[in-house]
């Protein structure tokens, strides 16, 4: 399992040989649009509504189910605090802890005693934890889809489209983040589905503090 599969950056491929397992992902297909796609007025309204919702989410806590590219399923607890903070606590047997402290995402494999880091805003989920969520700048919406009371937005980083795509999936009524799908530059899909979502309740600041264990191997993905 590696940071690239957890939050979707392809910058840590070296970990694939060192960390045997899988966590979250993101894929660039044959081509990726370099700017915003042609969107309808309804699409623009939906984007504005979702942008407003995301800017209103200061904290979020939820249970999660992750389906990795190899079909394996992991469960755990997810925490978010804007700006820049995330935490994934995986249930056993996954020996993984992921903490974004506002600057870096720290990915620690307890079993291997191995730590890797990457800048939080260098990952696809960086757009969700930004101080101000903007979906009309560097991060562009390439498609908006409606299906059975669900709305999905697919986004791409226009400055680095090779990183892949992030699709955010929301329930419509009420509007609430329910899932994301990340496709990486190798075409590998990872999905994370949220349940029992709690928004804007106080979270312990210690959740987002990563204490680097002594005598661990570090791989810098920055």
N, C-alpha and C positions, 0 to 999 in steps of 0.2 A: 504494500500500500504506500502511496506517496502523495506529496502535496499536490502534484499536478492532477492526480485523479480526485483529490478531495475538493479542491476549489477551482480546478480547471485550467491551470497554467501548464504549458508544455515545456517550461523552462527547466524541469528537474528530471529529465529522462535518465540521467545517470543513476537515479535511485531505483529504477526498475530492476536493476540487477542486484541491488543491495537489499531492497525491501520487497520480500516476496508476498504479495497480496494486492488487493485493490481497494481504493476508496473513491472519490468523485471525479468527474471528467468533463470534456468539451470538444466538438469536432468541426473542423473546416472541411467542407466537401470539395468538389472539384473547383468551385469558385465561391467567393464571398463578396457581396456587394460592398463597395468602398464608401458608400454614403447611404443616406436614408432612402428607402425604397418609395415607390409611388404609393401613397396612402390616401384613403378617402377622408372626407370630413368627419365621418363617424369614427374612423381609426384615430384621427387627431384628437377628438374628444375623449376617446377611451384612454389614449396615452396621457393626456392631461389629468384625467381622473386618477389614473394609477400613479402618476408622478406625485400628485397631491397626497394620495394615501401613503406612499412610501416615505414622503417627507414628514408625515404625521406619526410614523412608527419610530419612537425613540428607543424602545426596548421590545424584545420579543423572546418568548420561551415556548418550546414545543417539543413533543416527542418526534422522532424521525425514523423513517425506514429508507434505507439506501439500497438501490439495486445497481451493482457494478457491472462493467462491460462483460464480465465472464458469467453473469447471471447470479452471482452470489449476493446474499441479502444480509445486511447489517442493520442493527437497531441501536438507538441511543437517545440522548437528550441534546437539544440544540438551544443555544442562547445567542442573542444578538443585542448589541447596544451601539447606537450611533453616537459619534462617528468612529468607525474603524475597529470595532470589537466584535469578535465571534468566539464561540466555544462549541466544540463537538465532543461529547462524552460518549464513547462507544461501549455498549454492553459486552461482557465476555461472550465468546472467547477472543474478540478483537482487542489486541493489546495496544490500543491507539488513543492518544489524546491530542487534540488540535486546539490551540488557543491563539487568537489574534488579539494583540495587546494595544492596538491603535496604530502601530507602525509595521510590525511583522506578523506573519502567520508562522507560528511555531508548531511543527509537526513532530511529535515524539512517539517513537515505537518503543514501548516499554520492554517488550520481549528482546529486541535487538539492542536496546540501549543506544538508539540512534536518533539524532535530532537533525531536522532540516528546517530552513527558514526561507521565506519569500516575502517581499513587500505586500502588504494587504491590498493596496490599490493596484497591484500588478496582476491581481486575480479577477476573474469575472464577477465574483460576488462583491468586489470593491464598489461597484456602482450602487449596491443596495445599502452599504454602510457608509457611504459618503456623507460629509457634513451637509451637503445639499445635493439631493438626487436630481440629476438632469438627464433627460432622455432625448435631447435634441442637440447635443454637442458632440464630444468625442465618442460617446456611446450612442449609437444610432439604432432605432427600431427598424428592423427590416420586414417584419410582418406582424399583423394582428389577426388573431383567429378567435371565433366564437364557436362553442360547442357545448350543448347541454348545460347551460347555466355556468359555463366556465369560459374565461377569457385568457388567452395566451399571448404574450409578447416575446418575440425573438429579437435579440440584440446582438450587435457586433461592435467591437472596438475599431473605429475607422482608421486609427493610426497604426494599429497592429492587427489587421484582420486575420492574420495567420494563426492567432491564438484560438480561433474557433468561435462558437456561438453559445449564448446563454439564453434559454427560454424560461421566462417566469410565468407561472400558471396561478391564476386567481379564481376564487369563487366570485360570482357576480353579486349575489345578494345574501349576506352583506359582502362587500368587496374585501377580500382577505387573501393574503399570500398562502398558497396551499402546496406548491411544489415548484421545483426547478429542474431543468434538464440541461446538462452540459455536454457538448460534443467537442472533443479535442482535435488537434491537428491530425491525428491518426484515424479519425472517424469513429472513435470509441465513445459510446453514450453511457452516461451515468445519470440516474434520476434520484432525487431526494424528495420524499413526500412527508409533509408535516401533519401532525394530528395534535389535538388538545392544545391549540394555539392560544397563548396568553399575551396580550399586547399592552404595553405601557404600564407595567407593574414594576416596582422597584426590584432591581437585581443586585446581588452582592458584588461589589467591585472586585473582590478577590477572584471571581470567576474568570476575569480577563487578565489576570496576572500569571505569567508563566515563570516559574522558578526553574532555571536550568539545572538539571541534576549534575552532580560532580562526576567526572570521569566518563563522560559520554562522548561518542563520536559525533562530530558535527559535519553536516554537508550544507554549504551555503548556496541557496538557490536564488539569491538576489541578483 
